[in-house]
Amino acid sequence: MSPAARNAWFRTLGQLALVLAIGLAIGLLLGRPWPALTVAALAVVAWHYWKLRGVLLRLTARQRLEPPTGEGVWNELDRLLHRSQAEMRARKRRLLAMLRAYRAAAAALPDAIVVVDRNTQRVLWFNEAATPLLGLHYPRHQDASLVAALQPLPLAQWLAAGRNAEPLTDVASPADPGMRLNLRLIPYSEELWLLVARDVTRTMRLEHMRRDFVANVSHELRTPLTVVHGYLEMLDPAEIPEWAPMLAEMQRQSQRMNQLVEDLLALSRLEARDQLPEEPVAMAPMLATLRREAEALSQGRHRVSVEDAAGVDLLGSTKELHSAFSNLVSNAIRYTPAGGEVAIRFARDPDGGASLAVRDSGYGIPATHLPRITERFYRVSNSRSRESGGTGLGLAIVKHVLGLHHASLDIASEVGKGSTFACRFGPGRLLPRDPTPETPALP
């Protein structure tokens, strides 16, 4: 208890004792002490009830009343209540100011922000950008079903994934079909989700322009490169021995440029497609072909092993999967020193899927490079890549092929100990293996 409150309490007790003493003295003078003392006590109780009524009125009043002056316990209580109310009003003003600031910040964002109830999947709040981007209008879509409000976007299964929902990229806006959006679902509490929609129309337009440019340039380069390579092959180094090293280098660089153009065209074709034709992919002949290609590229310089432990086939495009697997195998051969080991293993995963892993005992990749290793033209070592004849597009092609198969590429590597590239396919991509006893290898 504060000193002021303690002093007010003792002062009030003193006043109470003084009133009772005066009543008792008057009763003794009149010869009736107990009735006089009773009247004095009742007067004290009535006074306290009157003060209590005043406190209740002050608590329920909507206007701001200054506390009465005085030094009793009731006056001290009035001052404490007035101070508490003032502090509460100050906190409320601060909270309102913060809320207005947050609302203004959310309104200023160029992205659409929608707060969604996790259990009912209903719209609780959205900012101003949600109107032009998603077509949400207040109050028509307040407390409306998000799936119904954002028709025709396929959001039912996406919302059902919850925390595991992958971002939706390049989808048409419900408000404007010509606008392209990226949607992301962010769970930020047990009951609420945050839907963030970003306008990527300009980005996607530039991306399409880039793809068209790369495809057109690559296509136009193919013919002159073919001509140059053809003339180089017609030149006989034996006729002019001193030109032999130059011709060999020119042929090597011509072949490398031709491979680069082919990889660019392949990557452009993959980026332009939303899906691939699906067919049963026989993995036994696929693994046999990978072994043959690895041994041909190795020329006996590496130990090559192939293990087929899955006992299943895959659903997808045989041509594109062979391209992806072949890229991984050729990379393993190129970046593994002579005498090293390259192991190809097709096995089941604990989640019910299957993975094809290519493990090598090569140089390894530093951890800082792993997040960017699948970017086009990204190189861990420029000199080593050029010496091995790599184009810098192999892993980008692998990533796009797996993405079209709803699969993923896991990379584990340690410098000096080698790397493992694993193509992981979900259970929905597995097929029972064809029991044909002998299946020829892929051509």
N, C-alpha and C positions, 0 to 999 in steps of 0.2 A: 504494500500500500504506500502511495506517495505521501510525502509530508503534508501537502495541501489537503489530501483526502483524510489523513489521520487527524489533522487539526479540525476539519469540518465535522468529523464524526464525534470527537470529544466535545466540540462546541454545542452540537445538537443534543448530546446526552446531558450536558450541563443545563441547557435550556429546559429539557424535559424534567430534570430533577428540580429546577427552580419553580416550574409551574406546579408540580405536585406538592412542593413545600409550601407554596403560597396557598394552594387549596386546603392543605392540612391546617395551616395557621388560621385561615378564615373559619374552618369547621370548628376548631378548638374555641375560637372567640364566640361562635354561635352555640356552642355546646353540642354540635352534631358533626363530629370529625369524619365519620365514615361516609355519610352522604356527600359531604363537600369534597372529600377525596375522590369519590366515584365520579362526581360531575367533572372534576378537573381531569381525571383519566380519560373520560369520554371526550372531553374537549380536545385533549391531545390526539386521540385516535382520529377524531373528525378532521383535525388539521392535517394529519398525515395522509388521510384519504383524499383530502382536497389537493394536497401537493402531488399525490400519485395520479389523480385525475389530470392535473396539468401536464405531467410527464407523458401520459398516454396521448393527450391531445397534441402535444408537440411531436410525438413519434408518428402520428397518423396525419398530421397536417402536411399539405403539399407545398406550402410556402416556407420560405426560409425565415425563421424567427430568431432574433437575438436572444441569448439566454438572459434571465433576470439577474439583477445584481443582488448580492447577499453573500453571507459567509457560512450558511448552514449546509448540512449534508445534501439536502435537496437541490440547493443552488450548485453545489459541486457536481452532483449527478447531471443537472442540466448542462453544465459546461462540458462535461465529458461526452454526453450524448451529442452536443452541438459539434464538438471537435471530431467525433467519430463520423458524423454525417458529412462534415466538410471533407474529411479524408476520403470517405467513400465516393463523394461526388467528384473529387479530384481524380481518383482511380478510374471512375467511370469515364470521365472526360479523356484521360490518357488512352483507355482502351478503345473508345470511340475514334480517337484520332488515329491510333494504330490501325483499326479496322478500315477507316476511310483510306489510309495510306496504302494498305494491302489491296483494297478494291481498286484504287486508282492505278496501282502497279499492274494488277491483273488486267485491267481494262486497257492499259497502254501496250500490253504484250501483243506482238503480231500473230502469235500462235493462239489457236482456240484452246481454251481450258474448260473442261467439263468435270464437275464433281458428281460421281455416281455412287449410289448406295449399292454395296456389294451384294446384299441378300436379295433385294428386289430388282436390281439393275435399273433403277429409275433415276432420272436427272434431278439432282438437288440444286445445282447452281451452275451457271456458265457465264463467261465473260462476253464482252461485246464482239470480239473477233469470231465467236462461235456462230454469229448470225451470217456473215458473208461466206465463211468457210464451210460450215456444216448445215446451214439453214435452220438453226434453232432460233425461236422467237419467244420472248417473254410477253405474257404469262402462258401462252398456249402450250409450250413444252415444259413448263415447270411441273415437276413430279410426273412427267410422262415416261413411258418405257423408252430406254435408249435405243433398243433394237428397232422399235417401231418408228421412232423419231428420225433415225438415220437410214431409213430405207432408201435405195436398195442395197446398201452395203451389207455384206455377209458377216454380221457381228455376233451371231448367236454362239457359234462354236468358238470364236475368238475369245469372247468374254468367259465362256465356260472354262477355258484354259487358265484363267486367273493370273497368278504370279508367273506362270510359265508361258504366258502369251508372247509370241514373237511379234515385233513391230510389223505392221502392215505397210508395205512400201508401194508407192505409185498406184494409188487407188483413186477412182473418180470421186469428186465431191458431190454430195447429195444436192447441194445448192446450185452447182454449175458443173455439168459433165465435162466441160473443157478444162477444168481446174484439177490438178493432180495433187494428192495429199499423201503424207506419211502419218500414220496413226500409231500412237504408243500408249500402252496401258501401264500406269504406275500405281501399285497398291501402297498407300502411305499410312494406313491404319487398318485395324481389324474389320472395320465396318465400311470404309470409304475407299474408292478408287479415283484416280485422276486420269482422265483421257486427254491427251495432248495431240492436237492435229496441227500439222505444219504444211504450209503451201510450198510445194516443191515443183511447181509448174515450170518456172524458169530453169531450175536446175535440171529437170528431166529433159527439157527442150535442148539445153546445151549438151546434155549427155547423148541425146539422139544425134545431134549434129556431130559430136565427136566420133560416135560409132560410124556414122555414114562417111565421115571424112577418112577415118582409118581404113574402112572397108574399100572405099573408092581408090585411095592412094595405093593400098596393097594390091588391089586388082590391076591397077594401071602399071605397077612396077613389075608384075609377074612376066609380062611379055618381053620387055627389054632385058630383064635378067635372064630369061630363057635363051634369048638370042645371044647375049654375051657369053653365057655358059656354054652354049653350043659351039660358038666359034673358038672358045678356049680349048674345048676338047678336040677340035680339029687340028690345032697346032701340035706338031710333033717335037717334043724337046730334044729328040736325038739329032734333028737337023741343025739346031743351033744350041749346042750344049751349054754355052754361057747363059742362055735364057731359061734354062731348066728350073733353077730356084724361083725365079720371078713368076714363071708360068704356074708352078705348083702352088705358090702363095696366092696368085690370082684365082686359081680354081678353088682353093680352100675358102677364100673370102666370098667367092661367088656362090658356092654351096651354102655358106652360112647365111648370106643375105636371102637366098631362096628359101631356106628353112624359116627365117624370120618372117618373110612374107606369108608363107603357108600358115605359120602359127597365128599371125595377126588375122588372117582370113578366118581361121578356125574359131578364134576367140570372138570375132565379130559375129559369126553365125550363131554361136552359143548365146551371146548377149541379146541377140535379136529375137530369141525364142523364149516363150513362156513355159513350154513343156516339150518333152521328147516322146517319140513313139515308144510304147511299152510293149515288150515281148519277153518271153522267157530267155534268160541269159544262162547258157550252160557253163558252169564254172569249171568243170573238169577240162574241157578243151581250152578254156580261157587260160587256166594255169599252165597247161602244157605249152601254149603259145608264148606265154610270158617267160617260161624257162628257156625255150628255144631262142627268143630274142635276147635274153640276158646273156646266154652263153655265146651268141654270135657277137654281141657288142663287147663282151669281156675278152674274147680271144684267148681263153685259158688263163687269164691273169688273176681271176678271183674264184673263190669257192661259192658256187651258187646252189642253194637248196630251196625246194618248194614243198610245202606241207599243206595238205587238204584235210583239215580236221572238222569242217563245218557240216559236210554231208548234205548241203542244200544248194539250190540255184537261186538266182536273183531275178527280180522283175525290173526291166529297164531297157535301155538301148545298148545292144551289144557293141555297136561301133563306137559310141561315145565312151562307154565304160572301158573298152579296150584301150582307147586313146588315153584316158586318165591313168589307168594302171600302168600302161607302157611308159608314160612320162615319169612316174615314180620309180619304176625299175631302171630306166635309162639314167635318171639322176643318181640313183644309188651306185650304178656302175661307174659313172663319170667321176663322182666325188669320193670314191673309195680307192686308196692306193693299191698297187699290185700286191697280191698276197692276202688281201682282205677278204671279208665274207659278206655276201648279200643273201638274206633269207626272206623268202616270200611265204606268208602264212595266211590261210583262209580259215577262220575259226568262228565259233559262236560266242556271243557276248552274254554277260550275266543278265542283261535286260531283255533277253529273248531275241535280239537282233544278231547280226553277224558283221565281221570286219575283215577286210583284207589289209594286212600290214606288211610293209616292206621295211626291213631292218638292215642297216649296213654298219660296217665298222670303220667308217671314213673319218673325215676331219671333225665332224660335229659342227653345230651352229651355236654361237653365243646366245644367251637368253635374251639379250636386248634386241636381237634381230627377229625373234620368233613371231611377235605380233604383226610384222610387216612382210613376212617371208612370202606370202601368197599374193602380194601386190605385183602388178605387171611391171616388168623391167627392174624390179628391186633385186639387188645383188648383195650378197654378204661379202663377196670378194670379187671385184671386177676382173682382176688379172686371172684368177683361177677359173672364173666362168668363161672368159674368152678362150683360155687354153683348152678347156674341155669342149668348146663348141656350143655352149648353152646360149639360148636366146633371151632368157629372163621371163619367158611367158608360160613355161611348162606348168608351174604350180598355179598360176592364174587360171589356166585351162582346166586343171584338175578341180579347183574350187568351184568353177561354174558348172562343170559336169555333175559334180556331187550335189550342188544346190538344186539343179533340175531334177535330181533323183531324191530330193528331200533327205539327203545324207550329209555327213559332216566329215571334215578332215582334222584328225588329231595329230599333233606334232610333238614328239618328245626327243630332246637332243642334249648331248653333253659334249663339250669340247674335248677332243682327243679320244672319245669312246664311241662316237657314231650317233646315228639318228634313226628314229622310227617314225614312219608316216603311215597312219592307219585310216582307211576309209571305212566309216561306220554306217551301217544300214539298219534301219528300224525293222521291227518284226513284220510290218506290213509289206516289206520288200522281199521277203523270203518265200521261196517256192519249194515244194518237195522235189528232190532231185530225180531226173529222168533215169529210170533203172536200166537204160540201154547199156549193155556190158562194155562196148567200146565205142567211143565217140571221137571222130577225127578232130585234130587240132585245127584252130582257126588258121585261115590262109594268111 
